[in-house]
C-alpha cells in the first residue's frame, strides 16, 4: 500500500512539474523532475508563445533551464519538439480548448464545437447566377442554437442531454451519449438512445427514471430532458470550390455545407446537386428554387457521413443587355426562354421586348436567330446560347411640340388629323403678345431632313381650313412674340449721381424719372446737367460736323426736380456735373516732440510743414531739430505707373517684380527728410515742402546715442561724442566682421536722410555722424572664384595667342 501511495505522489509531482513548466518556463524554480514526453501539443504551443512574448530564443533559455535542474537529454527533447511545425488544426484546437474546452455555448446553454472555415472570393465565376450566394461572408446558413431542438432530431454519440428531476425529489446532471449510444444516469442505469429522436428518447428516459424515483410515477416530481451539447458530424463535399471532408454541427443543413465548401466549382451544377446517404441519392437539390422563389425545401438536414456531390452542369446560357440581372444561367431540360427571363428578373424599363436576338453555336460556326415575343414560352435555349436584349429606339411615335407666345409651351401627344388650331387649344391659347400673322413649323421629312412651313395664325384660328393646316408627328411649332421684334433701348447716366450706370428706356421716360431711379443726386452735384443725344438722319449731312446733339439743363440739386420736365429718348447720355468748389476737409498727422500732437486739417491748398508745426505750438525742449521728417503714403497710382514702365529687363527678370512687390507689401510710406534749421531761418526754403492729405509729420526726441548695425562684430548703440568720426563708432563695436563691406557703409540721419562713404584720389571719406544717427555696414556680394581648370584654360589661350603673334612676326 505504501508503494502505491508513493507512486501516486510521484506521478502527481511529475504532472504538477509539467504543468508548472508549461505555464511559465522562465519563472519555474525546479525543473529536475520534468518529462517532456508528458507535455501535450497545447503545452508546447504555450511554451512557444511564452518565449515569443519575452523575446527569448530556445538557445537563450537553455542555460536557465539547466541551472534549474533540467537534464540535457530532456532539454534536447524539448528543443526538438519546439522545432516541429505546429499545424493550423492544432492551433485551432488549442484556441478552442482555451475557449471552454473546444466548445462554444450560446445564451441558453447549448454548446457546439467551433467550425473554422476561410472563404475564397470567386472571381472566375462572378457572372454565374448564384455564385454570389457563397461569396458573401455574412451569409453562412449556420444553425441557430437559440432555437428549440427539433422534435425529430436524431441522437447519436457526442450529444449531451440535460436531465432534470424537480419536485419532491430532485436530480440534475449533464449526461453525454457514449460511443456505444447510451446515456448513464446514476441509480437508474444505462439507457440506449442512439438513432432515436429527442422526443422518443425523452419518453424512454422518463419511464426509466419513474421506475427508480417513486414520486415521478405519482406525479409529485417532474422530469425534463433537453439537448445541452450538440455533436459534430462529418460530411464529404465533392465538386465544390473547396472539396473535402468537413466537421459540422449535427443541426447543419445542405446549404450550410455548400457554403463551407465555397459552392459549386468552376463547371459545377447549381441545379442538379445530389445528397447521397447510405450510397443512395437521398435528394436532388436545385439552388435556383431558393434564389428565384425563396423556397428552402431542398435545404434538408444532414447526417453523419453524408456525401454532397456536385456534378458538372449540362447547359449554360448567357443573357446580356437590358435585363434586370444579366449573367450566366444554368438551364434544365424542358425549360423555355420565359423561365430564363424569370431567372434574370425580367426586362428592365429600357428593354426592347418585341424580339430578342440569340447567338447560337453550331457544329461548325455561329448563327443568329431572332425570337419574337410570341415564341418566348416555346423556345427552348440550347447550351452556349447568348441572348442579347437591346434598348428601345430613342425616338417617339406620337410627339409634337409647341413653344413661344402660348400659355403652356410644352410637348404634347399627336394624333392623326390634328391641326394647328387643335395644338394651340391644348397649349391654352395664344398670349397677348403673340404675333398672329405668321407662325413657323419645323417639319421632319421622311428622309430625316427638315423643312419650314409658315402658317397664318389669325386665319387658322378664324376657321380657314387652308390656313389651319394638318400637323405631323415630330412637328415643332413656334409662335412668335411681337416683343421679339422690339429693339431693346438703353439710357446712360453718369457723374454726381448715387447709382450711375445704364438703365432700361421706357416710353415717356423723363429726366426726373431717371434721377429718382438712379438714387438721386449726391451732395456735390451742381445744378448743371448735360444731355447728349444721338443724331438720326436718313441722309448724310457733310455740312454738320456734330456727332451728337447737346442739351444743357439747370435743375434744383436739393430736390432732384427740374422746373420743366425734360423728356428723354433712347440712348441718351446724361451727365450730372460737380460743383466748382466742393472739397471735403483733409487732414495730416503730427506726432513726436511737439506741444499738441494729433490730426490737423489742411486749411490752405498750399499748407507747408512749418505752417502745421506752428499750429501744434512748435517743437518741445526735448525735440531733435535734426530729426524732423515726413512719412507720405505710397499711392496706388505710383505703383500703377511703375507697372506701366518698361525697363527692358525681359519678361522673366525679377528686378522690376521685386521692386513692385516692395512698394506694395513692404514700403507703405515714402520718407521725406526735413531740414528744420533751414526752414526756421527761411520759411521759403525748398525743404519746407507742401503737405498732402494723409501725410504724417514725425518729430524725433533728442537721442545722444549712435546705433551701429549690419555686418559688425557687435550690434550696439554708442553714446555720441562730439568730434569723433565714423571709424570711432565702428571701432567701438569691435569693427566689421568677415563679410562686412566698409567702403559701402552708410549713415541714416534722424530726419531720414542718408549719406554714404566715398573716395577721391585714393582718399576715402566717411559721412558725418550726429546724435541719433544709425550706421549700417552692408554685406559684401559673393564673388565666384575661378577654379584651377579655368586658370589653366586662360593660360592655354594666352599661350596660343602669344605663339600666334610670334609666328606672324617671323
NORWO-V970633 format. One line per field, one symbol per residue. phi: phi as a letter, one per 30 degrees, with the letter a starting at -180 (. if undefined). psi: psi as a letter, one per 40 degrees, with the letter a starting at -180 (. if undefined). burial: 1 if it has 24 or more other ideal C-beta (glycine too) atoms within 12 Angstrom, else 0. A space follows every 10 residues. Layout:
phi->???
psi->???
burial->???
This chain:
phi->.ddddddddd dddddddddd dddaddcdcb cdcdbddddd dddddddedd dddchbdddd dedddddcjd dddddddddd dddddcdddd dddddddddi iibbbddcjd cbddccbcdc ddcdcddddj dddccdddcb idddddddde dcdcdaejdb cccbcbkdcb aaaccddddd ibccceicjc bdbdicdddd dddddedddd dccdddddjd bcbbbbccbc dcccbccbjc dbdlcbcbdd cdcedddddd diiedecddc bbdcccbhib ddacccdddd ddcidcdddd dcbeidbccc ddddabbccb jdbdbdlcbc ccdjdcdddd ddddiidddc ddcdabdbcc ccdcacbcbc cdedcedcdc dcdjdccccc ddddaccacb bbbjdbdbda cbdcbdjdcd dddddddiid ddcdcddabc bccddedidc bcbcbddedd ddjddddddd cbdidbcccd cdddcdddcb bcbbjdbdbd lcbdcbdidc ddedddddji dddcdcdcbc ccbdccadcd cdddddcbcc bcbcbcddbh bbdcdcdcbe idccbcdced babdebbbcb bjdbdbdkcb dddcdbdcdd ddddddjidd dcdcddccbc cceddddddd dddddcdhcj dcdcdddddd ddddccccbc ccdbcddddd dbdddddddd dcejdbcccd ddbddbccbj dbdbdacced bdjdcededd ddcjidddcd bddcdbbcde djdbbcdbbb hiccccddcb eidbcbcdcd ddcddddddd dddddddddd ddddddddcd
psi->dddddddddd dddddddddd dddgddeidh edehhddehi dddddddddd dddefhiddd eddddddeeh iddddddddd ddehihiddd ddddddddgf ffiihaeeei ihhihhhhih hhddfdehhe dedeeheehe fiiheeiihi dehhiihdih ihhhhibdii hhihhihide fihhhhedah hheheiiddd dddddddddd edhdeddeee iihhhihdhh ihihihhhei dgiahhhiie eiiddddddd eeaiadeiie efhhhhhffi hdihhhdddd ddeehfdegi iiiheihhhh iiidhiihhi bgidgiahih iiheiidddd dddeeiiaee ihedihhhhi haddaiihih hideededhh iiheihhhhi iiigiiefii ihiafidgha hihiihehid ddddddefii idehheehih hhhhideeii ihhihhdddd eeehdddgii iiieihhhhi idddehihii ihhiagidgi ahiihihfhi dddddddeei iidehiehhh hhhihhidih gddheidihi hhihihedef iidhhhhiii eihhhhiiid hghihiiihh iagidgiaii hhdidfhidd dddddeeaii deiheefhih hhhhiddddd dddehhefei dehedddddd ddddddheih hhihgddddd dheeieegih iiheihhhhi ihheihhhia gidhhihhhh hheiaddddd ddeeaiadei gdeeiihhid eeiiiiiiih fehhiiiihi heihhhhiii ihhhihiddd dddddddddd dddddddde.
burial->0000000000 0001001101 1100110100 1011110010 0111111101 1000000100 1101100101 0001100110 1100000000 0111010000 0111000001 1111101000 0100100111 1111000001 1110100010 0011111111 1111100000 1001111000 0110100100 1011010100 1101110111 0010010000 0010111111 1111111111 1110011111 1111111111 1111100111 1111110000 0010111101 1100000111 1111011111 1010111111 1110111111 1100101011 1111001000 1000110111 0000000000 1000010010 1100111110 0000000001 1111110010 0101000111 1111011001 1001110111 1111000000 0010101001 1000001111 1111111111 0000000000 1111111001 0010100011 1111101101 1100111111 1100000000 0000000000 0010101001 0100010110 1111111000 0000000111 1111001001 0100001111 1110110010 0011111111 1101000000 0100000000 0000000001 0010000000 1111110010 0000001110 1100111111 1010111111 1100000101 0000110011 0110010001 0100111111 1110111000 0000011111 1111111000 0000000000 0000000000 0000000000
